[in-house]
Amino acid sequence: MTVTYKGLWKLLIEKGLQKQDLVNHAGLSSATVAKMGRGEPVSNKVLVKICDYLECSVNDIMSYE
């Protein structure tokens, strides 16, 4: 089972945002965003930061396949 962040990338597109906005406004490092781009797991703290910034739930941004 692998982590996928397809929901996150789709949500960013819908809101007219880019991955760099997660670095600039959600307080993530570029390394963390790159890690997510490769489908690697990240901490719950990172997921909470993203959800706070995008005003969504964890289920909206990630899933397991």
Contacts in CASP RR format, 6 or more apart in sequence:
PFRMAT RR
TARGET T0000
AUTHOR 0000-0000-0000
METHOD contacts of the structure
MODEL  1
MTVTYKGLWKLLIEKGLQKQDLVNHAGLSSATVAKMGRGEPVSNKVLVKI
CDYLECSVNDIMSYE
1 64 0 8 1.000
1 65 0 8 1.000
2 39 0 8 1.000
2 64 0 8 1.000
2 65 0 8 1.000
3 39 0 8 1.000
3 40 0 8 1.000
3 41 0 8 1.000
3 62 0 8 1.000
3 63 0 8 1.000
3 64 0 8 1.000
4 39 0 8 1.000
4 62 0 8 1.000
4 63 0 8 1.000
4 64 0 8 1.000
4 65 0 8 1.000
5 36 0 8 1.000
5 37 0 8 1.000
5 39 0 8 1.000
5 61 0 8 1.000
5 62 0 8 1.000
6 63 0 8 1.000
7 60 0 8 1.000
7 61 0 8 1.000
7 62 0 8 1.000
7 63 0 8 1.000
8 36 0 8 1.000
8 50 0 8 1.000
8 60 0 8 1.000
8 61 0 8 1.000
8 62 0 8 1.000
11 54 0 8 1.000
11 56 0 8 1.000
11 60 0 8 1.000
11 61 0 8 1.000
12 18 0 8 1.000
12 19 0 8 1.000
12 21 0 8 1.000
12 22 0 8 1.000
12 54 0 8 1.000
15 54 0 8 1.000
19 33 0 8 1.000
19 37 0 8 1.000
20 33 0 8 1.000
22 28 0 8 1.000
22 33 0 8 1.000
22 50 0 8 1.000
22 53 0 8 1.000
23 29 0 8 1.000
23 30 0 8 1.000
23 33 0 8 1.000
25 53 0 8 1.000
26 49 0 8 1.000
26 50 0 8 1.000
26 52 0 8 1.000
26 53 0 8 1.000
26 54 0 8 1.000
27 49 0 8 1.000
28 46 0 8 1.000
28 49 0 8 1.000
28 50 0 8 1.000
32 42 0 8 1.000
32 46 0 8 1.000
35 42 0 8 1.000
36 42 0 8 1.000
47 58 0 8 1.000
47 61 0 8 1.000
47 62 0 8 1.000
50 56 0 8 1.000
50 61 0 8 1.000
51 57 0 8 1.000
51 58 0 8 1.000
51 60 0 8 1.000
51 61 0 8 1.000
54 60 0 8 1.000
54 61 0 8 1.000
END
